[in-house]
Amino acid sequence: MKQIIDLLAEHPFFAGLEPDQIELIAGCGTNVHFAPGGAILTEGAPADTFYVVRRGSVALEIAAPHRDPVVVETLGAGEVVGMSWLLPPYRWTFDGRARTDVSAIELDAACLRGKCDDDPVLGYALYTRFAGLMRERLQATRLQLLDLYGSHAG
């Protein structure tokens, strides 16, 4: 059975990090599993973890009045779920639900923030990765909105 350090070293999000940096991150991690339909994130709840998806898919949802939740994005293996742990007030801004069986590494946010404070090089490496991830997700949302509302123009 592989250790968390090995799983993180193989995960694309952490590609290019030094082995000692991955070891520091792994010290904050635990293996977790979610059954289909299981809640992973709850909007408004404390964002005290984030997840590195190994297998399965996760729907990020927003509550919509008088209708079912709207799926904003579906994330799968090789992706990261949760960015609200990075900035105060450390609260989830979406719901996250397992669409299938999900295997992931749960990373303790307070633990990792402490390690980033102690090691600014690690902090910069992670914040740079998360900034790129935020850019990608904002672009995907922009394209969804164009697709949703663009066809009604004119």
C-alpha positions as CSV (number, residue, x, y, z in Angstrom):
1,M,0.0,0.0,0.0
2,K,1.3,3.4,-0.9
3,Q,2.0,6.1,1.7
4,I,0.5,9.6,1.5
5,I,3.8,11.0,0.5
6,D,4.0,8.7,-2.5
7,L,0.4,9.5,-3.5
8,L,1.1,13.3,-3.3
9,A,4.4,12.9,-5.2
10,E,2.4,11.2,-8.1
11,H,-0.4,13.8,-8.1
12,P,-0.2,16.4,-10.9
13,F,-1.0,19.3,-8.7
14,F,2.3,18.8,-6.7
15,A,4.5,18.1,-9.8
16,G,7.8,19.9,-9.5
17,L,7.8,20.3,-5.7
18,E,10.9,19.2,-3.9
19,P,10.7,15.9,-2.0
20,D,11.1,17.6,1.3
21,Q,8.2,20.0,0.5
22,I,6.0,17.0,-0.4
23,E,7.0,15.4,2.9
24,L,5.9,18.5,4.8
25,I,2.6,18.5,3.0
26,A,2.1,14.8,3.5
27,G,2.4,15.3,7.3
28,C,-1.0,17.2,7.1
29,G,-2.8,14.5,5.1
30,T,-5.1,11.5,5.6
31,N,-6.7,9.1,3.2
32,V,-10.5,9.5,3.0
33,H,-13.3,7.9,1.0
34,F,-16.8,9.3,0.2
35,A,-19.8,7.2,-1.0
36,P,-21.9,8.6,-3.9
37,G,-24.0,11.5,-2.7
38,G,-21.8,12.1,0.4
39,A,-21.2,15.7,1.4
40,I,-17.6,16.8,1.1
41,L,-18.0,20.5,1.5
42,T,-20.9,22.5,3.0
43,E,-21.4,26.1,2.0
44,G,-20.8,28.4,5.0
45,A,-19.1,25.7,7.1
46,P,-15.5,26.1,8.2
47,A,-13.0,25.4,5.4
48,D,-10.5,23.6,7.6
49,T,-9.5,21.0,5.0
50,F,-9.1,20.6,1.3
51,Y,-9.0,17.5,-0.9
52,V,-6.7,16.0,-3.5
53,V,-8.8,13.7,-5.6
54,R,-7.3,10.3,-6.4
55,R,-10.4,8.5,-7.9
56,G,-14.0,9.4,-8.5
57,S,-15.8,12.7,-9.2
58,V,-17.0,15.6,-7.1
59,A,-19.8,18.1,-8.0
60,L,-19.3,21.6,-6.8
61,E,-22.8,23.0,-6.3
62,I,-24.6,26.2,-5.4
63,A,-28.0,26.4,-3.7
64,A,-30.7,27.9,-5.9
65,P,-34.0,29.1,-4.6
66,H,-37.0,26.9,-5.4
67,R,-34.9,24.4,-7.4
68,D,-32.3,21.7,-7.2
69,P,-28.7,22.8,-6.5
70,V,-26.9,24.0,-9.6
71,V,-23.7,22.1,-10.5
72,V,-21.0,24.7,-11.2
73,E,-18.2,22.3,-11.9
74,T,-17.4,18.6,-11.7
75,L,-13.9,17.7,-10.6
76,G,-12.2,14.3,-10.9
77,A,-9.0,12.4,-10.4
78,G,-5.9,14.5,-10.5
79,E,-7.8,17.6,-9.3
80,V,-8.1,19.6,-6.1
81,V,-11.3,20.3,-4.3
82,G,-11.5,23.4,-2.0
83,M,-9.6,26.7,-2.1
84,S,-11.5,28.5,0.7
85,W,-8.9,27.3,3.3
86,L,-6.4,29.7,1.8
87,L,-8.0,33.1,2.9
88,P,-10.0,34.3,5.8
89,P,-12.8,33.9,6.8
90,Y,-12.0,30.2,5.9
91,R,-15.6,29.3,5.0
92,W,-16.7,27.1,2.1
93,T,-18.4,29.1,-0.7
94,F,-19.9,26.0,-2.4
95,D,-21.3,22.6,-1.5
96,G,-19.3,19.7,-2.7
97,R,-20.9,16.3,-3.2
98,A,-19.4,12.9,-4.3
99,R,-21.0,11.9,-7.6
100,T,-19.3,8.5,-7.5
101,D,-17.1,6.7,-5.0
102,V,-14.4,9.1,-4.2
103,S,-10.9,8.4,-2.8
104,A,-9.0,11.5,-1.8
105,I,-6.3,12.8,0.4
106,E,-7.7,15.2,3.0
107,L,-5.2,17.9,4.0
108,D,-5.6,19.7,7.3
109,A,-5.6,23.4,6.4
110,A,-4.4,24.8,9.8
111,C,-1.5,22.3,9.7
112,L,-0.6,23.3,6.2
113,R,-1.0,27.1,6.8
114,G,1.4,26.7,9.7
115,K,3.9,24.9,7.6
116,C,3.6,27.6,4.9
117,D,4.2,30.3,7.5
118,D,7.3,28.5,8.8
119,D,8.6,27.8,5.3
120,P,7.9,30.8,2.9
121,V,9.3,28.9,-0.1
122,L,6.7,26.1,0.4
123,G,4.0,28.8,1.0
124,Y,4.9,30.6,-2.2
125,A,5.0,27.3,-4.2
126,L,1.5,26.3,-3.0
127,Y,0.0,29.8,-3.3
128,T,1.3,30.0,-6.9
129,R,-0.3,26.6,-7.7
130,F,-3.6,27.6,-6.1
131,A,-3.6,31.0,-7.9
132,G,-3.2,29.2,-11.2
133,L,-6.0,26.9,-10.2
134,M,-8.3,29.8,-9.3
135,R,-7.5,31.4,-12.7
136,E,-8.5,28.2,-14.5
137,R,-11.7,27.8,-12.6
138,L,-12.7,31.5,-13.1
139,Q,-12.1,31.0,-16.8
140,A,-14.2,27.9,-16.9
141,T,-17.0,29.7,-15.1
142,R,-16.7,32.6,-17.5
143,L,-17.1,30.2,-20.5
144,Q,-20.1,28.5,-18.8
145,L,-21.8,31.9,-18.4
146,L,-21.1,32.8,-22.0
147,D,-22.6,29.5,-23.1
148,L,-25.6,29.9,-20.8
149,Y,-26.3,33.6,-21.7
150,G,-24.5,34.2,-24.9
151,S,-27.1,32.4,-27.1
152,H,-29.8,34.9,-26.0
153,A,-28.0,37.9,-27.3
154,G,-29.2,40.0,-30.1
